[in-house]
């Protein structure tokens, strides 16, 4: 007899089901993809995607261009608005007032406390028919004797031309070149804790000749003129050069002393330390005659000038200049100037 065929249940472990045919599956997928790619209109879909992507990029670029255009339009509008508002302010200056000009920071060419800026502001203040007096609001450690001398001379000229008084009001510091300027004022007002004085001249620098010798570095400086390398920090300083520099400093110091004596007159109680380069508090400066009395800007406007309204004539960088400095244009110029700079006498 024929034995009946027995069917084993799946998963019994006796005869496992056949494995899926992977080769067949891959072939089926390839055929499906091929059929899809060969479907009518697929080229159109691809082209549409490319065109839409290009349009999106163009829209983004257009938005950025519009953004920068609007930004520059806003900057120009701001500059125009500031100019108009400044003219409107100037038109309202005819009423009696106290004119103020800031002398703040380092006194140097190109700085906000340069002779160019300060003198231009003072001229505007003196020329205005409503200004009863000009107040120099000072907060500076000093700087260039040349810049300070130009401002000092211009104060005397403007006072004589317009017959208006000039007062110096010291906030934190009025030292060296700043005091050189203040000495031309009709009165100097300070806070009891202000720093005043430092009537002296200095010329500073470094010498690296000993260090270079230890490191075996040779300085190769070629000059035409035996003193052309004078003050070069990598070359030794001769005794003759040192004496010459000291004579120059002494001469500038004497000019400073003369300006202070002429400006302060009989009010100055000079001692050997007065012109030694020391500085004092505002209270000490009043006792020494370097300042007249304690007082602030509001005090001077109210009690001395008798015109409480204060109008600021200070010349400052415009918007474009501030933006240029913010984004580094001025930094680059400062670096170039620093590389080309030489040591000059300073009143600080």
PyMOL commands that set and color helices and strands:
alter all, ss='L'
color gray80, all
select helices_A, chain A and resi 22-37+42-91+115-127+145-162+177-182+209-215+239-267+282-288+297-304+319-326+329-340
alter helices_A, ss='H'
color red, helices_A
select strands_A, chain A and resi 97-104+131-140+143-144+165-175+187-190+195-197+279-281+293-294+310-312+346-347
alter strands_A, ss='S'
color yellow, strands_A
deselect
rebuild
show_as cartoon
